[in-house]
Amino acid sequence: MPEAVVPWCLLLLLLTPQLPLRRVGLVSCEQTTAGVDSIGRTRYSLERNSDVRERLDALAERLVERQDPCAGPSVLIVFLEFWSAPDDDALSLAIESFTQRQLTPWMVFRVQERDEVRDIASSVAATVDTGSYCTVLLHLLPNLEWSAIRTPLQTTARIFPLALKLLLLAECPAPSALDTASSLLATLWWTEHALRATTVWYRCATEPLVGLYDPFEPGESSDRFYTLTDLNRTLPTDVASFGRRMNLRRTAITIYGFEAAMAYRRQDIDYMPRTFPPVDPESTNDSLLDALFGADVDAIRELACRMNFSPIVHHMRANFGFKMANGTFTGVLGRLVARDAWLSMNVYFLKDYETRELQFGAGVYQDSLCVFVQAAGMLPDWLLIFRCFTPTLWIIVSGTVVMVSLCYLALAQCIAIYRLPVQQDSVKQGNDQRVPRTFLLFHPFTSSSAIPAQPQQDLTGLVGQIVGALLTAPTNGLNRTTAHQKLFVAFGLIWGLTITGAFQGSLVDVYTTPTSMKNLDTLAELDASGLPISVTAPALIVDVFGTEQPGSTIGNLKQRLVLQTVPNRTASFGVLGGRTAGLIRNQDFLRLSTKHLAADGTTRLHRLRECPRSYTLAYLYPRGSPLFRSANGHILHFLQHGLYAKWQRDAAHILRTNRALKVHQYAVRSGRQGGPDGRVTLRLDHLLLPFMLLAVGLTLGAVCFVWERRCRPGRCV
């Protein structure tokens, strides 16, 4: 691209303003027809350096061109170091050898001061893929004086962690220079995790002498540095060695983690003590892996087995971590940014953590961030009887009883009105024949002297008859009813038998199944409750509810997010008191709710059915980690073969089983459950309502009795 040429040329000229023009003549700006920026150079006579050229060609062919993932064009960045007269012949030879392939962009920077390296590298990093294995950094060094090259090498190693770093040295090494090279490469490894760094003495004898540091070689640190001239053997700088076959030879790999979802504490499985094998008290391995279980923990164990390393897992109390106002990071994030850890033991939400020093692996699984609140509590036992039917069915049953009773009274009224003239005619004719016994309602136009004395039933008796039939209660007086009334009562009795049977069957399930009161289940109900939402990280304030404005449900909830200021208290502390709501991963709620069970085995925490945010989770690595390619390949292999799904199911099964045992034990201890067979023993709490109704009835009867004794017809005494 034509517009891309000028910035590189200007950058080069700005970085070398003090050089005379004849020195800059070595690096003039050109543009190829294919649009690849390059820097043309004056061709020197190379006959006297033919042997050196052949060695550099062999190095370029072995270290760059034979790397499988880098079959395409690579990027060559040459640093001429430092504040000494640069060797133009060495520069020209290096560029000729490492840019033989077509369309290989390259850049040259002459460093005059140490502080320039960071500015140069940062500028290059803006346009070059710093996480690529195909970038080559050539450092033309006069010697290995550590005090002079320490800062530039560490800076470039951090910005280009996976690039091949070749330290080209012209002089043949003395014994002290080999020790210096060993110390230099070891320091780059332990401070910056730079594995692809090599010292090359290219003017020695007939073959180039290459100094390598293999941190995975067993033995002392001094034994891990070695030199060789045979470039056909496998080298630790080869890209192929970073694949799934990477063998770390039991190297101790530092990992930081904490207990969370899919990394549960074994001590929380308190009702299944034999679930996990006991830890040997004489064992010197105090890794956190021995105290946790779950999919994340099983994956780290399997990864350590496949890559053959010894995981040293340290616990972080600050958990995930976040970026503070001063720019530093807390928790595991801080350890990863500082490169104190090789990878995270726990998976992280795939989101922006406000730093470019980290990189995510492949997405492992998905989870939701949900809101949990204080549970509303269990329904009192004496109200369980009303749970046999739904409120709608209770209304229908009650309405049916009322309607049938009114119909029965209307039928009796019609019969009484129809029979009344017949009885009056019989009295006038002096017929001594007895009048059939029937139910007669009080009629205002009927004289008691005109009708023979008969057993008449009032309104209350008729209502008692039909209601008793509908509720399958014992009734009497049906022999004095007509055929129409008997048929009416018979069908009411069948209806009552059906309803009563359903009620009795449902009563067993109600008493044996715990029933809670109405809980908050939706975000709209949470918004109406007015509860604040406590969060533990400032990033969650912006991330969970997005950028919604106040007025909508999500926007109103975002306004009520409150950052927790007491680090030693968990989010569940305020939730248990009913003062706030909290955020939790969906997979972690089962563990948390089991931990905070009430004394009778009922839950004290409730998770809303609606969750505001879902995430993909992945492992987190320092940017440019040499373990990334191999570890990520193994994790993808685990996913492809269903190992993660199995580990998740196993962990969930253990948690559910432990919860069931704990709830059962608590229920038996509190008397809510009868025994091991699961039968419920009815207590006064269950049948309190009938006794309450009986007490109310007796009280009303006593009041009526006293009232009748004190009040006479026509006067009260």
SULRAQUI-V368459 format. One record per backbone hydrogen bond with DSSP energy under -0.5 kcal/mol. NH is the residue of the N-H (numbers start at 1). CO is the residue of the C=O. E is the energy in kcal/mol with one decimal. If there is no record, write none. Layout:
NH&CO&E + NH&CO&E
//
This chain:
4&1&-1.4 + 5&2&-1.5 + 6&2&-0.7 + 7&3&-0.6 + 8&4&-0.7 + 9&5&-2.0 + 10&6&-3.0 + 11&7&-2.4 + 12&8&-2.3 + 13&9&-2.5 + 14&10&-2.6 + 15&11&-1.7 + 16&12&-0.8 + 17&14&-0.7 + 19&16&-0.8 + 23&20&-1.1 + 24&20&-1.7 + 25&21&-1.3 + 26&23&-1.3 + 27&24&-2.4 + 28&40&-1.3 + 30&38&-1.3 + 32&36&-1.2 + 35&32&-1.4 + 37&35&-0.5 + 38&30&-0.9 + 40&28&-1.3 + 40&38&-0.5 + 44&42&-0.5 + 46&44&-0.6 + 49&46&-0.8 + 50&47&-1.3 + 53&49&-2.7 + 54&50&-2.3 + 55&51&-1.9 + 56&52&-2.5 + 57&53&-2.7 + 58&54&-2.2 + 59&55&-2.3 + 60&56&-2.6 + 61&57&-2.7 + 62&58&-2.2 + 63&59&-3.1 + 64&60&-1.7 + 65&60&-2.0 + 66&61&-0.8 + 67&64&-1.3 + 68&66&-0.7 + 70&67&-1.3 + 71&68&-1.0 + 75&134&-1.0 + 76&105&-2.3 + 77&75&-0.5 + 77&136&-2.8 + 78&107&-3.0 + 79&77&-0.5 + 79&138&-3.4 + 80&78&-0.5 + 80&109&-2.7 + 81&79&-0.8 + 81&140&-1.9 + 83&111&-1.3 + 88&86&-1.0 + 91&87&-2.1 + 92&88&-2.6 + 93&89&-2.5 + 94&90&-2.4 + 95&91&-2.4 + 96&92&-2.4 + 97&93&-2.2 + 98&94&-2.4 + 99&95&-0.9 + 100&97&-0.7 + 104&101&-0.6 + 105&103&-0.7 + 106&37&-0.5 + 107&76&-2.0 + 109&78&-2.4 + 111&80&-1.9 + 111&109&-0.7 + 112&110&-0.6 + 116&113&-1.0 + 117&114&-1.2 + 119&115&-1.0 + 120&116&-2.7 + 121&117&-3.1 + 122&118&-2.4 + 123&119&-1.9 + 124&120&-2.5 + 125&121&-2.5 + 126&122&-0.8 + 126&123&-0.6 + 127&124&-1.8 + 128&124&-1.7 + 130&128&-1.1 + 132&129&-1.4 + 135&132&-0.6 + 136&75&-2.7 + 137&164&-3.2 + 138&77&-2.5 + 138&136&-0.6 + 139&137&-0.6 + 139&166&-2.9 + 140&79&-2.4 + 140&138&-0.7 + 141&139&-1.0 + 141&168&-2.1 + 146&144&-0.8 + 148&145&-1.0 + 149&145&-1.6 + 150&146&-1.6 + 153&149&-2.1 + 154&150&-2.4 + 155&151&-2.2 + 156&152&-2.4 + 157&153&-2.3 + 158&154&-1.7 + 159&155&-2.1 + 160&156&-2.5 + 161&158&-0.5 + 162&130&-0.7 + 163&160&-0.5 + 164&135&-2.3 + 165&163&-0.6 + 165&196&-2.9 + 166&137&-2.8 + 166&164&-0.7 + 167&165&-0.6 + 167&198&-3.1 + 168&139&-1.8 + 168&166&-1.0 + 169&167&-0.5 + 169&200&-3.1 + 170&141&-0.6 + 177&174&-0.5 + 178&174&-1.7 + 179&175&-1.6 + 180&176&-2.1 + 181&177&-2.5 + 182&178&-2.4 + 183&179&-2.3 + 184&180&-2.5 + 185&181&-2.6 + 186&182&-2.1 + 187&183&-2.1 + 188&184&-2.2 + 189&185&-1.7 + 190&186&-2.5 + 191&187&-2.3 + 192&188&-1.6 + 193&189&-1.4 + 194&188&-1.8 + 195&193&-0.9 + 197&195&-1.4 + 198&165&-2.7 + 199&211&-2.1 + 200&167&-2.7 + 201&209&-2.9 + 202&169&-1.1 + 202&200&-0.9 + 203&169&-0.5 + 204&201&-0.7 + 209&201&-2.3 + 210&208&-0.6 + 210&228&-2.5 + 211&199&-3.4 + 212&210&-0.5 + 212&226&-2.9 + 214&224&-2.6 + 215&213&-0.7 + 217&214&-1.5 + 223&220&-0.6 + 224&221&-1.1 + 225&222&-0.7 + 226&212&-2.3 + 228&210&-1.8 + 231&229&-0.8 + 233&230&-0.7 + 238&235&-1.6 + 241&238&-0.8 + 242&239&-1.8 + 243&240&-1.4 + 246&243&-1.7 + 248&246&-0.6 + 248&307&-2.6 + 250&308&-3.3 + 251&248&-1.0 + 251&308&-0.6 + 253&251&-0.5 + 253&310&-2.4 + 254&252&-0.5 + 255&312&-2.7 + 256&343&-0.8 + 257&314&-2.7 + 260&263&-1.3 + 263&260&-2.2 + 264&293&-2.2 + 266&291&-2.6 + 268&265&-1.0 + 269&266&-1.6 + 270&268&-1.8 + 272&269&-0.8 + 275&272&-1.8 + 283&280&-1.6 + 286&284&-1.0 + 288&313&-1.3 + 290&287&-1.2 + 291&288&-1.6 + 292&289&-0.8 + 293&264&-2.1 + 296&262&-1.5 + 297&262&-1.0 + 298&294&-2.6 + 299&295&-2.1 + 300&296&-1.7 + 301&297&-2.2 + 302&298&-2.5 + 303&299&-2.6 + 304&300&-2.5 + 305&301&-1.8 + 306&302&-2.4 + 307&303&-2.7 + 308&304&-0.9 + 309&304&-1.6 + 310&251&-2.3 + 311&309&-0.7 + 312&253&-2.9 + 313&311&-0.7 + 314&255&-2.7 + 314&312&-0.5 + 316&257&-2.1 + 317&315&-0.5 + 319&316&-1.1 + 321&318&-0.7 + 324&328&-3.3 + 327&324&-1.7 + 330&322&-2.0 + 332&319&-2.1 + 333&320&-1.7 + 333&330&-0.5 + 334&330&-1.4 + 335&331&-1.3 + 336&332&-2.4 + 337&333&-2.6 + 338&334&-2.0 + 339&336&-1.0 + 340&335&-2.6 + 341&335&-1.1 + 342&254&-2.6 + 343&254&-0.5 + 344&620&-1.9 + 345&256&-2.0 + 348&618&-3.3 + 350&616&-2.7 + 351&349&-1.6 + 359&621&-2.4 + 361&619&-2.4 + 364&617&-3.6 + 365&617&-0.8 + 367&615&-2.2 + 369&613&-3.1 + 370&368&-0.7 + 370&584&-3.0 + 372&582&-2.4 + 373&606&-3.0 + 375&604&-2.3 + 379&515&-3.0 + 383&380&-1.6 + 384&381&-1.3 + 386&383&-1.3 + 387&384&-1.9 + 388&385&-1.0 + 394&390&-2.5 + 395&391&-2.1 + 396&392&-2.1 + 397&393&-2.9 + 398&394&-2.6 + 399&395&-2.6 + 400&396&-2.3 + 401&397&-2.2 + 402&398&-2.1 + 403&399&-2.6 + 404&400&-2.8 + 405&401&-2.2 + 406&402&-2.2 + 407&403&-2.2 + 408&404&-2.5 + 409&405&-2.3 + 410&406&-2.4 + 411&407&-2.4 + 412&408&-2.3 + 413&409&-2.3 + 414&410&-2.2 + 415&411&-2.1 + 416&412&-2.2 + 417&413&-2.4 + 418&414&-2.1 + 419&415&-2.2 + 420&416&-1.4 + 421&417&-0.6 + 423&419&-1.7 + 424&420&-1.8 + 425&421&-2.1 + 426&422&-1.6 + 427&423&-1.4 + 428&424&-1.8 + 429&425&-1.8 + 430&427&-1.0 + 431&426&-1.8 + 440&438&-0.7 + 446&443&-1.5 + 447&445&-0.5 + 450&447&-0.8 + 451&447&-0.7 + 456&454&-1.1 + 462&458&-1.5 + 463&459&-2.2 + 464&460&-2.3 + 465&461&-1.8 + 466&462&-2.0 + 467&463&-2.5 + 468&464&-2.1 + 469&465&-1.8 + 470&466&-2.4 + 471&467&-2.0 + 472&469&-1.1 + 473&468&-3.7 + 480&477&-1.3 + 481&478&-1.3 + 486&482&-2.2 + 487&483&-2.3 + 488&484&-2.0 + 489&485&-2.7 + 490&486&-2.3 + 491&487&-1.8 + 492&488&-1.7 + 493&489&-2.2 + 494&490&-1.9 + 495&491&-2.1 + 496&492&-2.2 + 497&493&-2.3 + 498&494&-1.9 + 499&495&-2.3 + 500&496&-2.7 + 501&497&-2.3 + 502&498&-2.2 + 503&499&-2.3 + 504&500&-2.5 + 505&501&-2.3 + 506&502&-2.2 + 507&503&-1.7 + 508&504&-0.9 + 509&505&-1.0 + 510&506&-2.2 + 511&507&-1.9 + 512&508&-1.6 + 513&509&-1.5 + 514&512&-0.5 + 517&377&-2.9 + 526&522&-1.9 + 527&523&-2.3 + 528&524&-2.2 + 529&525&-1.5 + 530&526&-1.0 + 530&527&-0.5 + 531&526&-0.7 + 532&579&-0.6 + 533&560&-2.4 + 534&532&-0.5 + 534&581&-3.1 + 535&562&-2.6 + 540&537&-1.0 + 541&537&-0.5 + 541&538&-1.1 + 542&538&-0.7 + 542&539&-0.6 + 543&539&-2.0 + 544&540&-2.0 + 548&545&-1.1 + 551&552&-0.7 + 552&549&-1.2 + 556&552&-2.5 + 557&553&-2.2 + 558&554&-2.2 + 559&555&-1.4 + 560&556&-0.6 + 560&557&-0.9 + 561&558&-1.3 + 562&533&-3.2 + 564&535&-3.2 + 567&565&-0.8 + 569&566&-1.1 + 573&570&-1.4 + 574&570&-0.5 + 575&571&-1.0 + 576&572&-2.4 + 577&573&-0.9 + 578&575&-1.5 + 579&574&-1.9 + 580&574&-1.0 + 581&532&-2.9 + 582&372&-2.4 + 583&534&-0.7 + 584&370&-2.5 + 586&368&-2.4 + 588&585&-1.1 + 589&585&-0.7 + 589&586&-0.8 + 592&588&-2.0 + 593&589&-3.0 + 594&590&-1.7 + 595&591&-1.9 + 596&592&-1.4 + 597&594&-1.0 + 598&602&-3.3 + 601&598&-1.7 + 604&596&-0.5 + 606&373&-2.9 + 608&371&-2.8 + 609&521&-1.1 + 610&521&-1.3 + 613&369&-1.2 + 615&367&-3.2 + 617&365&-3.0 + 618&348&-2.2 + 619&362&-0.5 + 621&359&-2.6 + 622&342&-0.6 + 623&357&-2.8 + 625&622&-1.7 + 628&625&-1.5 + 631&627&-2.8 + 632&628&-2.8 + 633&629&-1.7 + 634&630&-2.0 + 635&631&-2.3 + 636&632&-2.2 + 637&633&-1.6 + 638&634&-2.3 + 639&635&-2.3 + 640&636&-2.4 + 641&637&-1.6 + 642&639&-1.3 + 643&638&-2.3 + 644&638&-0.6 + 646&642&-1.8 + 647&643&-2.7 + 648&644&-2.5 + 649&645&-2.2 + 650&646&-2.6 + 651&647&-2.2 + 652&648&-2.4 + 653&649&-2.4 + 654&650&-2.1 + 655&651&-2.2 + 656&652&-2.5 + 657&653&-2.4 + 658&654&-2.4 + 659&655&-2.3 + 660&656&-2.5 + 661&657&-2.3 + 662&658&-2.3 + 663&659&-3.0 + 664&660&-2.3 + 665&661&-2.3 + 666&662&-2.5 + 667&663&-2.5 + 668&664&-2.5 + 669&665&-2.3 + 670&666&-2.0 + 671&667&-0.7 + 671&668&-0.6 + 672&667&-1.8 + 673&667&-1.4 + 674&679&-1.6 + 675&679&-0.5 + 678&675&-1.6 + 681&679&-0.5 + 682&680&-0.6 + 686&683&-0.7 + 687&683&-1.5 + 688&685&-0.7 + 691&687&-1.3 + 692&688&-2.3 + 693&689&-2.6 + 694&690&-2.6 + 695&691&-2.5 + 696&692&-2.3 + 697&693&-2.5 + 698&694&-2.6 + 699&695&-2.2 + 700&696&-2.5 + 701&697&-2.6 + 702&698&-2.5 + 703&699&-2.3 + 704&700&-2.5 + 705&701&-2.4 + 706&702&-2.4 + 707&703&-2.3 + 708&704&-2.6 + 709&705&-2.0 + 710&706&-1.7 + 711&707&-2.0 + 712&710&-0.5 + 712&715&-2.2 + 715&712&-1.4 + 717&710&-2.8
//
